[in-house]
Amino acid sequence: MNRKKKINETLKKKLKKKNAKLHKSNKPRYISKAERARLEQQQALADSPVSEENTADSDLSLK
């Protein structure tokens, strides 16, 4: 009886792992603090009315 139980447990564990890999998570992708700051800065530059010279300089600094 113990042998059957152990075999069934290992098969169930494998099935559980396989099914877990198939399901996608609903969590949003992690964005680091530095990345958020950079995106916020880009958004601020895009929203504010700036002269042509400043936008060209800012594009070079972001790359």
PDB file of N, CA, C and O in Angstrom, chain B, residues numbered from 101:
ATOM      1  N   MET B 101       0.820  -1.194   0.000  1.00  0.00           N
ATOM      2  CA  MET B 101       0.000   0.000   0.000  1.00  0.00           C
ATOM      3  C   MET B 101       0.867   1.262   0.000  1.00  0.00           C
ATOM      4  O   MET B 101       0.557   2.232  -0.692  1.00  0.00           O
ATOM      5  N   ASN B 102       1.942   1.246   0.770  1.00  0.00           N
ATOM      6  CA  ASN B 102       2.807   2.422   0.841  1.00  0.00           C
ATOM      7  C   ASN B 102       3.483   2.712  -0.498  1.00  0.00           C
ATOM      8  O   ASN B 102       3.670   3.868  -0.877  1.00  0.00           O
ATOM      9  N   ARG B 103       3.844   1.643  -1.205  1.00  0.00           N
ATOM     10  CA  ARG B 103       4.507   1.817  -2.487  1.00  0.00           C
ATOM     11  C   ARG B 103       3.563   2.497  -3.485  1.00  0.00           C
ATOM     12  O   ARG B 103       3.969   3.417  -4.195  1.00  0.00           O
ATOM     13  N   LYS B 104       2.321   2.050  -3.540  1.00  0.00           N
ATOM     14  CA  LYS B 104       1.329   2.669  -4.434  1.00  0.00           C
ATOM     15  C   LYS B 104       1.102   4.128  -4.059  1.00  0.00           C
ATOM     16  O   LYS B 104       1.015   5.000  -4.924  1.00  0.00           O
ATOM     17  N   LYS B 105       1.009   4.374  -2.781  1.00  0.00           N
ATOM     18  CA  LYS B 105       0.766   5.745  -2.300  1.00  0.00           C
ATOM     19  C   LYS B 105       1.911   6.666  -2.717  1.00  0.00           C
ATOM     20  O   LYS B 105       1.685   7.776  -3.200  1.00  0.00           O
ATOM     21  N   LYS B 106       3.128   6.197  -2.528  1.00  0.00           N
ATOM     22  CA  LYS B 106       4.292   7.011  -2.865  1.00  0.00           C
ATOM     23  C   LYS B 106       4.349   7.291  -4.372  1.00  0.00           C
ATOM     24  O   LYS B 106       4.645   8.414  -4.780  1.00  0.00           O
ATOM     25  N   ILE B 107       4.070   6.290  -5.192  1.00  0.00           N
ATOM     26  CA  ILE B 107       4.071   6.474  -6.645  1.00  0.00           C
ATOM     27  C   ILE B 107       3.005   7.484  -7.048  1.00  0.00           C
ATOM     28  O   ILE B 107       3.266   8.369  -7.862  1.00  0.00           O
ATOM     29  N   ASN B 108       1.811   7.358  -6.486  1.00  0.00           N
ATOM     30  CA  ASN B 108       0.731   8.294  -6.798  1.00  0.00           C
ATOM     31  C   ASN B 108       1.080   9.715  -6.371  1.00  0.00           C
ATOM     32  O   ASN B 108       0.768  10.671  -7.080  1.00  0.00           O
ATOM     33  N   GLU B 109       1.725   9.857  -5.213  1.00  0.00           N
ATOM     34  CA  GLU B 109       2.121  11.193  -4.740  1.00  0.00           C
ATOM     35  C   GLU B 109       3.116  11.843  -5.701  1.00  0.00           C
ATOM     36  O   GLU B 109       3.000  13.026  -6.020  1.00  0.00           O
ATOM     37  N   THR B 110       4.102  11.055  -6.161  1.00  0.00           N
ATOM     38  CA  THR B 110       5.096  11.637  -7.071  1.00  0.00           C
ATOM     39  C   THR B 110       4.453  12.021  -8.394  1.00  0.00           C
ATOM     40  O   THR B 110       4.783  13.058  -8.967  1.00  0.00           O
ATOM     41  N   LEU B 111       3.526  11.183  -8.888  1.00  0.00           N
ATOM     42  CA  LEU B 111       2.839  11.522 -10.135  1.00  0.00           C
ATOM     43  C   LEU B 111       1.988  12.777  -9.973  1.00  0.00           C
ATOM     44  O   LEU B 111       1.935  13.616 -10.872  1.00  0.00           O
ATOM     45  N   LYS B 112       1.324  12.906  -8.831  1.00  0.00           N
ATOM     46  CA  LYS B 112       0.506  14.097  -8.577  1.00  0.00           C
ATOM     47  C   LYS B 112       1.378  15.353  -8.500  1.00  0.00           C
ATOM     48  O   LYS B 112       0.998  16.415  -8.993  1.00  0.00           O
ATOM     49  N   LYS B 113       2.545  15.218  -7.879  1.00  0.00           N
ATOM     50  CA  LYS B 113       3.456  16.364  -7.782  1.00  0.00           C
ATOM     51  C   LYS B 113       3.901  16.825  -9.175  1.00  0.00           C
ATOM     52  O   LYS B 113       3.937  18.020  -9.466  1.00  0.00           O
ATOM     53  N   LYS B 114       4.238  15.851 -10.027  1.00  0.00           N
ATOM     54  CA  LYS B 114       4.664  16.195 -11.389  1.00  0.00           C
ATOM     55  C   LYS B 114       3.543  16.888 -12.157  1.00  0.00           C
ATOM     56  O   LYS B 114       3.774  17.875 -12.856  1.00  0.00           O
ATOM     57  N   LEU B 115       2.311  16.357 -12.018  1.00  0.00           N
ATOM     58  CA  LEU B 115       1.163  16.961 -12.692  1.00  0.00           C
ATOM     59  C   LEU B 115       0.931  18.384 -12.206  1.00  0.00           C
ATOM     60  O   LEU B 115       0.660  19.289 -12.996  1.00  0.00           O
ATOM     61  N   LYS B 116       1.040  18.566 -10.904  1.00  0.00           N
ATOM     62  CA  LYS B 116       0.817  19.889 -10.316  1.00  0.00           C
ATOM     63  C   LYS B 116       1.834  20.897 -10.852  1.00  0.00           C
ATOM     64  O   LYS B 116       1.465  22.023 -11.187  1.00  0.00           O
ATOM     65  N   LYS B 117       3.102  20.509 -10.935  1.00  0.00           N
ATOM     66  CA  LYS B 117       4.138  21.395 -11.464  1.00  0.00           C
ATOM     67  C   LYS B 117       3.891  21.715 -12.933  1.00  0.00           C
ATOM     68  O   LYS B 117       4.053  22.855 -13.368  1.00  0.00           O
ATOM     69  N   LYS B 118       3.499  20.695 -13.689  1.00  0.00           N
ATOM     70  CA  LYS B 118       3.239  20.886 -15.116  1.00  0.00           C
ATOM     71  C   LYS B 118       2.087  21.867 -15.324  1.00  0.00           C
ATOM     72  O   LYS B 118       2.175  22.755 -16.173  1.00  0.00           O
ATOM     73  N   ASN B 119       1.018  21.715 -14.564  1.00  0.00           N
ATOM     74  CA  ASN B 119      -0.139  22.604 -14.681  1.00  0.00           C
ATOM     75  C   ASN B 119       0.193  24.024 -14.229  1.00  0.00           C
ATOM     76  O   ASN B 119      -0.329  24.990 -14.787  1.00  0.00           O
ATOM     77  N   ALA B 120       1.047  24.154 -13.234  1.00  0.00           N
ATOM     78  CA  ALA B 120       1.424  25.479 -12.747  1.00  0.00           C
ATOM     79  C   ALA B 120       2.170  26.261 -13.820  1.00  0.00           C
ATOM     80  O   ALA B 120       2.027  27.480 -13.912  1.00  0.00           O
ATOM     81  N   LYS B 121       2.957  25.576 -14.624  1.00  0.00           N
ATOM     82  CA  LYS B 121       3.702  26.247 -15.689  1.00  0.00           C
ATOM     83  C   LYS B 121       2.783  26.718 -16.808  1.00  0.00           C
ATOM     84  O   LYS B 121       3.086  27.700 -17.487  1.00  0.00           O
ATOM     85  N   LEU B 122       1.667  26.030 -17.006  1.00  0.00           N
ATOM     86  CA  LEU B 122       0.753  26.389 -18.084  1.00  0.00           C
ATOM     87  C   LEU B 122      -0.040  27.649 -17.793  1.00  0.00           C
ATOM     88  O   LEU B 122      -0.372  28.396 -18.714  1.00  0.00           O
ATOM     89  N   HIS B 123      -0.350  27.899 -16.531  1.00  0.00           N
ATOM     90  CA  HIS B 123      -1.196  29.031 -16.178  1.00  0.00           C
ATOM     91  C   HIS B 123      -0.373  30.306 -16.078  1.00  0.00           C
ATOM     92  O   HIS B 123       0.684  30.339 -15.447  1.00  0.00           O
ATOM     93  N   LYS B 124      -0.878  31.340 -16.708  1.00  0.00           N
ATOM     94  CA  LYS B 124      -0.211  32.642 -16.668  1.00  0.00           C
ATOM     95  C   LYS B 124      -0.612  33.379 -15.395  1.00  0.00           C
ATOM     96  O   LYS B 124      -1.710  33.191 -14.872  1.00  0.00           O
ATOM     97  N   SER B 125       0.270  34.197 -14.920  1.00  0.00           N
ATOM     98  CA  SER B 125      -0.001  34.994 -13.729  1.00  0.00           C
ATOM     99  C   SER B 125      -0.676  36.308 -14.112  1.00  0.00           C
ATOM    100  O   SER B 125      -0.409  36.854 -15.182  1.00  0.00           O
ATOM    101  N   ASN B 126      -1.533  36.808 -13.260  1.00  0.00           N
ATOM    102  CA  ASN B 126      -2.200  38.083 -13.496  1.00  0.00           C
ATOM    103  C   ASN B 126      -1.407  39.252 -12.928  1.00  0.00           C
ATOM    104  O   ASN B 126      -1.822  40.406 -13.035  1.00  0.00           O
ATOM    105  N   LYS B 127      -0.272  38.947 -12.329  1.00  0.00           N
ATOM    106  CA  LYS B 127       0.545  40.011 -11.760  1.00  0.00           C
ATOM    107  C   LYS B 127       1.154  40.865 -12.869  1.00  0.00           C
ATOM    108  O   LYS B 127       1.565  40.335 -13.901  1.00  0.00           O
ATOM    109  N   PRO B 128       1.216  42.184 -12.665  1.00  0.00           N
ATOM    110  CA  PRO B 128       1.881  43.028 -13.660  1.00  0.00           C
ATOM    111  C   PRO B 128       3.393  42.817 -13.606  1.00  0.00           C
ATOM    112  O   PRO B 128       3.935  42.418 -12.576  1.00  0.00           O
ATOM    113  N   ARG B 129       4.055  43.084 -14.704  1.00  0.00           N
ATOM    114  CA  ARG B 129       5.507  42.918 -14.778  1.00  0.00           C
ATOM    115  C   ARG B 129       6.186  43.898 -13.821  1.00  0.00           C
ATOM    116  O   ARG B 129       5.770  45.052 -13.719  1.00  0.00           O
ATOM    117  N   TYR B 130       7.231  43.444 -13.120  1.00  0.00           N
ATOM    118  CA  TYR B 130       7.939  44.296 -12.175  1.00  0.00           C
ATOM    119  C   TYR B 130       8.742  45.353 -12.922  1.00  0.00           C
ATOM    120  O   TYR B 130       9.439  45.052 -13.891  1.00  0.00           O
ATOM    121  N   ILE B 131       8.632  46.602 -12.456  1.00  0.00           N
ATOM    122  CA  ILE B 131       9.397  47.712 -13.022  1.00  0.00           C
ATOM    123  C   ILE B 131      10.204  48.322 -11.895  1.00  0.00           C
ATOM    124  O   ILE B 131       9.646  48.759 -10.888  1.00  0.00           O
ATOM    125  N   SER B 132      11.510  48.352 -12.062  1.00  0.00           N
ATOM    126  CA  SER B 132      12.387  48.837 -11.000  1.00  0.00           C
ATOM    127  C   SER B 132      12.173  50.327 -10.750  1.00  0.00           C
ATOM    128  O   SER B 132      11.601  51.045 -11.570  1.00  0.00           O
ATOM    129  N   LYS B 133      12.649  50.759  -9.600  1.00  0.00           N
ATOM    130  CA  LYS B 133      12.495  52.156  -9.200  1.00  0.00           C
ATOM    131  C   LYS B 133      13.205  53.086 -10.192  1.00  0.00           C
ATOM    132  O   LYS B 133      12.681  54.144 -10.539  1.00  0.00           O
ATOM    133  N   ALA B 134      14.381  52.694 -10.638  1.00  0.00           N
ATOM    134  CA  ALA B 134      15.143  53.506 -11.594  1.00  0.00           C
ATOM    135  C   ALA B 134      14.402  53.593 -12.931  1.00  0.00           C
ATOM    136  O   ALA B 134      14.353  54.649 -13.562  1.00  0.00           O
ATOM    137  N   GLU B 135      13.833  52.471 -13.344  1.00  0.00           N
ATOM    138  CA  GLU B 135      13.090  52.443 -14.606  1.00  0.00           C
ATOM    139  C   GLU B 135      11.851  53.332 -14.511  1.00  0.00           C
ATOM    140  O   GLU B 135      11.533  54.053 -15.457  1.00  0.00           O
ATOM    141  N   ARG B 136      11.153  53.288 -13.378  1.00  0.00           N
ATOM    142  CA  ARG B 136       9.971  54.141 -13.188  1.00  0.00           C
ATOM    143  C   ARG B 136      10.352  55.608 -13.235  1.00  0.00           C
ATOM    144  O   ARG B 136       9.637  56.419 -13.824  1.00  0.00           O
ATOM    145  N   ALA B 137      11.475  55.956 -12.616  1.00  0.00           N
ATOM    146  CA  ALA B 137      11.932  57.345 -12.616  1.00  0.00           C
ATOM    147  C   ALA B 137      12.271  57.795 -14.039  1.00  0.00           C
ATOM    148  O   ALA B 137      11.952  58.917 -14.434  1.00  0.00           O
ATOM    149  N   ARG B 138      12.916  56.919 -14.798  1.00  0.00           N
ATOM    150  CA  ARG B 138      13.284  57.254 -16.167  1.00  0.00           C
ATOM    151  C   ARG B 138      12.037  57.445 -17.023  1.00  0.00           C
ATOM    152  O   ARG B 138      11.964  58.386 -17.813  1.00  0.00           O
ATOM    153  N   LEU B 139      11.060  56.561 -16.870  1.00  0.00           N
ATOM    154  CA  LEU B 139       9.817  56.685 -17.633  1.00  0.00           C
ATOM    155  C   LEU B 139       9.056  57.955 -17.255  1.00  0.00           C
ATOM    156  O   LEU B 139       8.477  58.626 -18.109  1.00  0.00           O
ATOM    157  N   GLU B 140       9.071  58.271 -15.958  1.00  0.00           N
ATOM    158  CA  GLU B 140       8.403  59.486 -15.487  1.00  0.00           C
ATOM    159  C   GLU B 140       9.062  60.726 -16.083  1.00  0.00           C
ATOM    160  O   GLU B 140       8.385  61.679 -16.469  1.00  0.00           O
ATOM    161  N   GLN B 141      10.399  60.700 -16.153  1.00  0.00           N
ATOM    162  CA  GLN B 141      11.133  61.832 -16.719  1.00  0.00           C
ATOM    163  C   GLN B 141      10.807  61.973 -18.209  1.00  0.00           C
ATOM    164  O   GLN B 141      10.605  63.087 -18.692  1.00  0.00           O
ATOM    165  N   GLN B 142      10.754  60.877 -18.926  1.00  0.00           N
ATOM    166  CA  GLN B 142      10.418  60.926 -20.347  1.00  0.00           C
ATOM    167  C   GLN B 142       9.013  61.474 -20.549  1.00  0.00           C
ATOM    168  O   GLN B 142       8.771  62.267 -21.459  1.00  0.00           O
ATOM    169  N   GLN B 143       8.090  61.045 -19.696  1.00  0.00           N
ATOM    170  CA  GLN B 143       6.705  61.502 -19.801  1.00  0.00           C
ATOM    171  C   GLN B 143       6.627  62.999 -19.536  1.00  0.00           C
ATOM    172  O   GLN B 143       5.892  63.716 -20.216  1.00  0.00           O
ATOM    173  N   ALA B 144       7.388  63.473 -18.545  1.00  0.00           N
ATOM    174  CA  ALA B 144       7.394  64.895 -18.227  1.00  0.00           C
ATOM    175  C   ALA B 144       7.957  65.702 -19.397  1.00  0.00           C
ATOM    176  O   ALA B 144       7.457  66.782 -19.711  1.00  0.00           O
ATOM    177  N   LEU B 145       8.998  65.173 -20.038  1.00  0.00           N
ATOM    178  CA  LEU B 145       9.587  65.875 -21.185  1.00  0.00           C
ATOM    179  C   LEU B 145       8.617  65.898 -22.365  1.00  0.00           C
ATOM    180  O   LEU B 145       8.546  66.886 -23.096  1.00  0.00           O
ATOM    181  N   ALA B 146       7.889  64.834 -22.542  1.00  0.00           N
ATOM    182  CA  ALA B 146       6.949  64.755 -23.659  1.00  0.00           C
ATOM    183  C   ALA B 146       5.745  65.674 -23.440  1.00  0.00           C
ATOM    184  O   ALA B 146       5.215  66.241 -24.395  1.00  0.00           O
ATOM    185  N   ASP B 147       5.317  65.818 -22.199  1.00  0.00           N
ATOM    186  CA  ASP B 147       4.144  66.626 -21.895  1.00  0.00           C
ATOM    187  C   ASP B 147       4.431  68.122 -21.887  1.00  0.00           C
ATOM    188  O   ASP B 147       3.571  68.918 -22.265  1.00  0.00           O
ATOM    189  N   SER B 148       5.622  68.511 -21.464  1.00  0.00           N
ATOM    190  CA  SER B 148       5.916  69.927 -21.342  1.00  0.00           C
ATOM    191  C   SER B 148       6.283  70.525 -22.700  1.00  0.00           C
ATOM    192  O   SER B 148       6.955  69.881 -23.505  1.00  0.00           O
ATOM    193  N   PRO B 149       5.835  71.772 -22.954  1.00  0.00           N
ATOM    194  CA  PRO B 149       6.214  72.436 -24.209  1.00  0.00           C
ATOM    195  C   PRO B 149       7.665  72.893 -24.117  1.00  0.00           C
ATOM    196  O   PRO B 149       8.010  73.746 -23.300  1.00  0.00           O
ATOM    197  N   VAL B 150       8.502  72.317 -24.961  1.00  0.00           N
ATOM    198  CA  VAL B 150       9.932  72.598 -24.932  1.00  0.00           C
ATOM    199  C   VAL B 150      10.374  72.981 -26.338  1.00  0.00           C
ATOM    200  O   VAL B 150       9.787  72.547 -27.329  1.00  0.00           O
ATOM    201  N   SER B 151      11.420  73.803 -26.406  1.00  0.00           N
ATOM    202  CA  SER B 151      11.923  74.214 -27.716  1.00  0.00           C
ATOM    203  C   SER B 151      12.566  73.031 -28.442  1.00  0.00           C
ATOM    204  O   SER B 151      12.860  72.009 -27.823  1.00  0.00           O
ATOM    205  N   GLU B 152      12.784  73.166 -29.744  1.00  0.00           N
ATOM    206  CA  GLU B 152      13.336  72.096 -30.571  1.00  0.00           C
ATOM    207  C   GLU B 152      14.731  71.684 -30.107  1.00  0.00           C
ATOM    208  O   GLU B 152      15.070  70.502 -30.146  1.00  0.00           O
ATOM    209  N   GLU B 153      15.546  72.651 -29.666  1.00  0.00           N
ATOM    210  CA  GLU B 153      16.920  72.357 -29.260  1.00  0.00           C
ATOM    211  C   GLU B 153      16.933  71.457 -28.032  1.00  0.00           C
ATOM    212  O   GLU B 153      17.709  70.503 -27.972  1.00  0.00           O
ATOM    213  N   ASN B 154      16.090  71.747 -27.061  1.00  0.00           N
ATOM    214  CA  ASN B 154      16.085  70.974 -25.826  1.00  0.00           C
ATOM    215  C   ASN B 154      15.636  69.536 -26.054  1.00  0.00           C
ATOM    216  O   ASN B 154      16.157  68.624 -25.411  1.00  0.00           O
ATOM    217  N   THR B 155      14.703  69.318 -26.933  1.00  0.00           N
ATOM    218  CA  THR B 155      14.245  67.945 -27.181  1.00  0.00           C
ATOM    219  C   THR B 155      15.330  67.124 -27.845  1.00  0.00           C
ATOM    220  O   THR B 155      15.473  65.938 -27.547  1.00  0.00           O
ATOM    221  N   ALA B 156      16.104  67.734 -28.746  1.00  0.00           N
ATOM    222  CA  ALA B 156      17.196  67.006 -29.399  1.00  0.00           C
ATOM    223  C   ALA B 156      18.256  66.635 -28.377  1.00  0.00           C
ATOM    224  O   ALA B 156      18.787  65.525 -28.420  1.00  0.00           O
ATOM    225  N   ASP B 157      18.576  67.538 -27.458  1.00  0.00           N
ATOM    226  CA  ASP B 157      19.560  67.255 -26.423  1.00  0.00           C
ATOM    227  C   ASP B 157      19.065  66.179 -25.473  1.00  0.00           C
ATOM    228  O   ASP B 157      19.835  65.303 -25.080  1.00  0.00           O
ATOM    229  N   SER B 158      17.784  66.230 -25.094  1.00  0.00           N
ATOM    230  CA  SER B 158      17.251  65.264 -24.155  1.00  0.00           C
ATOM    231  C   SER B 158      17.192  63.875 -24.787  1.00  0.00           C
ATOM    232  O   SER B 158      17.391  62.880 -24.090  1.00  0.00           O
ATOM    233  N   ASP B 159      16.923  63.782 -26.089  1.00  0.00           N
ATOM    234  CA  ASP B 159      16.889  62.485 -26.769  1.00  0.00           C
ATOM    235  C   ASP B 159      18.269  61.832 -26.749  1.00  0.00           C
ATOM    236  O   ASP B 159      18.379  60.616 -26.598  1.00  0.00           O
ATOM    237  N   LEU B 160      19.310  62.629 -26.898  1.00  0.00           N
ATOM    238  CA  LEU B 160      20.665  62.082 -26.863  1.00  0.00           C
ATOM    239  C   LEU B 160      21.026  61.619 -25.466  1.00  0.00           C
ATOM    240  O   LEU B 160      21.695  60.596 -25.318  1.00  0.00           O
ATOM    241  N   SER B 161      20.608  62.334 -24.445  1.00  0.00           N
ATOM    242  CA  SER B 161      20.946  61.953 -23.081  1.00  0.00           C
ATOM    243  C   SER B 161      20.192  60.707 -22.627  1.00  0.00           C
ATOM    244  O   SER B 161      20.680  59.986 -21.757  1.00  0.00           O
ATOM    245  N   LEU B 162      19.019  60.436 -23.191  1.00  0.00           N
ATOM    246  CA  LEU B 162      18.246  59.268 -22.785  1.00  0.00           C
ATOM    247  C   LEU B 162      18.779  57.981 -23.414  1.00  0.00           C
ATOM    248  O   LEU B 162      18.524  56.896 -22.892  1.00  0.00           O
ATOM    249  N   LYS B 163      19.494  58.078 -24.493  1.00  0.00           N
ATOM    250  CA  LYS B 163      19.998  56.869 -25.174  1.00  0.00           C
ATOM    251  C   LYS B 163      21.266  56.393 -24.588  1.00  0.00           C
ATOM    252  O   LYS B 163      21.819  55.392 -25.044  1.00  0.00           O
TER     253      LYS B 163
END
